[in-house]
């Protein structure tokens, strides 16, 4: 039996579901437009669409527990691309977040190098393993962690070029991406307001820049912004001393 007693805010959960559903629906349309307007984007998967039932369960379980700190990532990688959950390493979603046995919608057409398996995917995502593993070390069980933090991404689409190489939103032409980036900014703001967030921890440079823009456009904003290094193995800092330096920096930023 858990030693903790949790109060669940159903109104907060509904606001976040509604905001995320709006992002889901509009991103599907805007993603198609990106593939038409951007020469480097051939594919734009929307995990909020095909993995919506999983993402909705994540919101229902964990967004209403009182967190005042948002951990904001950039966009889906392999983890969220399969599970619909930010940094959603399949093993962590199953074992730590305890979200299981929910099927994704069938995707009509997929890149042969980017097959989506949903929660049945057996390939771990290192970034997700690192961030959820550290959250577990700091806070213990997820229902306790989410009284302190809520994890989300800024940009909802998992994008590739013709060869299946990952394209991140910072590589998009500014003119073609203006509408969807503004939609993402407004969604982050809506969810932060629903949480009554006091702090945003940006994971990497892209997330930091988007939060700086959001805060600068909000009058009387008292939200504290901190940045942590990205846990990706492509980031040399996250690998130093077997990840000890990265864990120390991130732990210091946590509430």
C-alpha positions as CSV (number, residue, x, y, z in Angstrom):
1,X,0.0,0.0,0.0
2,X,1.2,3.5,-0.9
3,X,2.2,5.6,2.1
4,X,1.0,8.7,0.2
5,X,-2.5,10.2,0.0
6,X,-3.3,11.9,-3.3
7,X,-5.9,14.5,-4.1
8,X,-6.9,14.5,-7.8
9,X,-8.1,17.6,-9.6
10,X,-10.6,16.5,-12.2
11,X,-11.1,20.0,-13.6
12,X,-7.4,20.3,-14.2
13,X,-7.3,16.9,-16.0
14,X,-10.2,18.0,-18.3
15,X,-8.5,21.2,-19.2
16,X,-5.3,19.4,-20.2
17,X,-7.2,16.7,-22.1
18,X,-9.1,19.4,-24.1
19,X,-5.9,21.4,-24.8
20,X,-4.0,18.2,-25.9
21,X,-6.9,17.1,-28.1
22,X,-7.0,20.5,-29.8
23,X,-3.2,20.2,-30.5
24,X,-3.8,16.6,-31.7
25,X,-6.4,17.6,-34.3
26,X,-4.7,20.7,-35.6
27,X,-1.3,19.1,-35.7
28,X,-2.6,16.4,-38.1
29,X,-3.6,19.0,-40.6
30,X,-0.5,21.2,-40.1
31,X,1.7,18.1,-40.3
32,X,0.4,17.3,-43.8
33,X,1.1,20.9,-44.8
34,X,4.7,20.7,-43.6
35,X,5.3,17.7,-45.8
36,X,4.1,19.8,-48.7
37,X,5.9,23.0,-47.9
38,X,9.2,21.7,-46.5
39,X,11.7,20.0,-48.8
40,X,13.4,18.2,-45.9
41,X,10.1,16.7,-44.5
42,X,8.7,13.7,-46.2
43,X,6.9,12.1,-43.3
44,X,5.1,13.6,-40.2
45,X,3.7,11.1,-37.8
46,X,1.3,12.4,-35.1
47,X,1.5,10.2,-32.0
48,X,-1.2,12.2,-30.3
49,X,-3.5,10.9,-33.0
50,X,-2.7,7.2,-33.4
51,X,-1.6,6.8,-29.7
52,X,-4.2,9.1,-28.3
53,X,-5.7,6.5,-26.0
54,X,-2.3,6.0,-24.3
55,X,-1.6,9.7,-24.1
56,X,-5.1,10.3,-22.6
57,X,-4.5,7.7,-20.0
58,X,-1.2,9.4,-19.1
59,X,-3.1,12.7,-18.6
60,X,-5.8,11.0,-16.6
61,X,-3.4,9.2,-14.3
62,X,-0.8,11.9,-13.7
63,X,-1.8,15.5,-14.6
64,X,-4.2,16.1,-11.7
65,X,-1.9,15.4,-8.8
66,X,-0.8,18.9,-8.0
67,X,2.5,19.3,-9.9
68,X,3.7,22.9,-10.2
69,X,6.8,22.2,-12.3
70,X,6.7,21.4,-16.0
71,X,9.5,19.4,-17.6
72,X,9.4,20.4,-21.3
73,X,11.1,18.4,-24.0
74,X,11.3,19.1,-27.7
75,X,9.4,16.6,-29.9
76,X,8.7,12.9,-30.1
77,X,11.6,10.5,-30.7
78,X,11.4,6.8,-30.9
79,X,9.8,6.5,-27.5
80,X,6.9,8.9,-27.8
81,X,6.7,8.0,-31.5
82,X,5.6,4.5,-30.3
83,X,3.9,5.1,-27.0
84,X,2.4,8.7,-27.3
85,X,4.0,9.6,-24.0
86,X,6.8,12.2,-23.7
87,X,10.2,10.5,-23.4
88,X,8.1,7.4,-23.6
89,X,10.7,4.6,-23.6
90,X,8.4,1.6,-23.9
91,X,9.9,-0.3,-21.0
92,X,9.5,2.8,-18.7
93,X,5.9,3.3,-19.8
94,X,5.1,-0.3,-18.9
95,X,7.2,-0.8,-15.8
96,X,7.4,2.6,-14.2
97,X,4.3,4.5,-15.4
98,X,2.2,1.3,-15.3
99,X,0.5,2.0,-18.6
100,X,-0.2,-1.2,-20.4
101,X,-2.4,-3.1,-22.8
102,X,-3.7,-0.1,-24.7
103,X,-3.6,-0.5,-28.5
104,X,-2.7,2.2,-30.9
105,X,-4.8,3.1,-34.0
106,X,-3.7,1.4,-37.2
107,X,-1.4,3.7,-39.3
108,X,-2.2,3.4,-43.0
109,X,1.2,4.2,-44.3
110,X,4.6,4.1,-42.6
111,X,8.2,4.6,-43.6
112,X,9.8,1.2,-43.8
113,X,12.5,2.3,-41.4
114,X,10.0,3.9,-38.9
115,X,7.5,1.1,-38.1
116,X,5.4,1.9,-35.1
117,X,4.5,-0.9,-32.7
118,X,2.9,0.9,-29.8
119,X,3.4,-0.4,-26.3
120,X,4.5,-3.7,-27.8
121,X,7.7,-2.1,-29.1
122,X,10.7,-3.9,-27.6
123,X,13.3,-1.3,-28.5
124,X,14.2,1.0,-25.5
125,X,14.8,4.7,-25.9
126,X,17.9,5.8,-24.0
127,X,16.7,9.4,-23.4
128,X,13.4,8.1,-21.9
129,X,15.2,5.4,-19.9
130,X,17.5,8.1,-18.4
131,X,14.9,10.7,-17.5
132,X,12.2,8.4,-16.1
133,X,14.9,6.4,-14.3
134,X,16.2,9.5,-12.6
135,X,12.6,10.7,-11.8
136,X,12.1,7.3,-10.1
137,X,15.3,7.6,-8.1
138,X,14.3,11.1,-6.9
139,X,10.6,10.7,-6.2
140,X,9.9,7.0,-6.1
141,X,6.5,5.8,-7.4
142,X,5.0,7.9,-10.3
143,X,2.0,9.1,-8.3
144,X,4.4,10.7,-5.9
145,X,6.6,12.1,-8.7
146,X,3.6,13.8,-10.4
147,X,2.7,15.7,-7.3
148,X,5.9,17.6,-8.1
149,X,6.5,17.4,-11.9
150,X,4.6,17.0,-15.1
151,X,6.5,15.9,-18.3
152,X,5.4,17.1,-21.7
153,X,6.8,18.0,-25.1
154,X,6.5,21.2,-27.0
155,X,6.1,19.9,-30.6
156,X,3.8,16.9,-31.2
157,X,5.1,15.5,-34.6
158,X,7.7,12.9,-35.3
159,X,9.2,13.9,-38.6
160,X,11.6,12.2,-41.1
161,X,13.2,12.9,-44.4
162,X,12.9,10.5,-47.4
163,X,15.6,8.2,-45.9
164,X,13.8,8.0,-42.5
165,X,16.3,10.3,-40.7
166,X,14.8,12.2,-37.8
167,X,14.1,15.9,-38.4
168,X,13.6,18.0,-35.3
169,X,11.5,21.2,-35.3
170,X,14.5,23.5,-35.0
171,X,15.4,22.4,-38.6
172,X,12.1,23.6,-40.1
173,X,12.0,26.8,-42.3
174,X,10.6,29.6,-40.2
175,X,7.9,30.7,-42.6
176,X,6.5,27.1,-43.0
177,X,6.6,26.4,-39.3
178,X,5.3,29.6,-37.9
179,X,1.6,28.5,-37.5
180,X,2.4,25.2,-35.9
181,X,5.0,26.6,-33.5
182,X,2.6,29.2,-32.3
183,X,0.0,26.5,-31.8
184,X,2.6,24.6,-29.7
185,X,3.5,27.7,-27.7
186,X,-0.2,28.3,-26.9
187,X,-0.7,24.7,-25.9
188,X,2.3,24.8,-23.5
189,X,0.9,28.0,-22.0
190,X,-2.6,26.5,-21.6
191,X,-1.3,23.4,-19.9
192,X,1.1,25.4,-17.7
193,X,-1.8,27.6,-16.6
194,X,-4.0,24.6,-16.0
195,X,-1.3,23.3,-13.7
196,X,-0.8,26.7,-12.1
197,X,2.9,26.0,-12.9
198,X,5.5,28.0,-11.0
199,X,8.6,26.6,-12.8
200,X,9.4,25.2,-16.3
201,X,12.5,23.0,-16.7
202,X,13.5,23.1,-20.4
203,X,15.2,20.0,-21.7
204,X,17.8,21.4,-24.1
205,X,18.2,24.6,-26.1
206,X,15.1,24.4,-28.3
207,X,12.7,24.0,-25.3
208,X,14.5,26.9,-23.5
209,X,14.1,29.2,-26.4
210,X,10.4,28.4,-26.8
211,X,9.7,29.0,-23.1
212,X,11.6,32.3,-23.2
213,X,9.4,33.4,-26.0
214,X,6.2,32.3,-24.2
215,X,7.2,34.0,-21.0
216,X,8.3,37.2,-22.7
217,X,4.8,37.6,-24.3
218,X,3.0,37.0,-21.1
219,X,2.4,40.1,-18.9
220,X,3.3,39.7,-15.2
221,X,4.6,36.2,-15.7
222,X,6.4,34.9,-12.6
223,X,7.3,31.5,-14.0
224,X,10.8,30.4,-13.2
225,X,12.8,28.9,-16.1
226,X,15.6,26.5,-15.8
227,X,17.4,24.5,-18.4
228,X,18.9,21.0,-18.1
229,X,21.0,19.1,-20.7
230,X,19.2,16.7,-23.0
231,X,19.6,13.1,-21.9
232,X,20.2,11.9,-25.5
233,X,23.3,9.7,-26.0
234,X,24.1,12.2,-28.8
235,X,24.8,14.8,-26.1
236,X,28.4,14.2,-24.9
237,X,27.6,15.7,-21.4
238,X,24.9,13.1,-20.7
239,X,27.4,10.3,-21.2
240,X,30.2,11.7,-19.0
241,X,31.2,9.6,-16.0
242,X,28.5,7.1,-17.0
243,X,25.8,9.8,-16.7
244,X,26.7,11.0,-13.2
245,X,27.3,14.6,-14.2
246,X,24.0,14.8,-16.1
247,X,22.1,13.2,-13.2
248,X,23.7,15.7,-10.7
249,X,22.7,18.7,-12.9
250,X,19.1,17.5,-13.4
251,X,18.6,16.6,-9.7
252,X,19.7,20.1,-8.7
253,X,17.0,21.6,-10.9
254,X,14.2,19.4,-9.7
255,X,11.6,20.7,-7.2
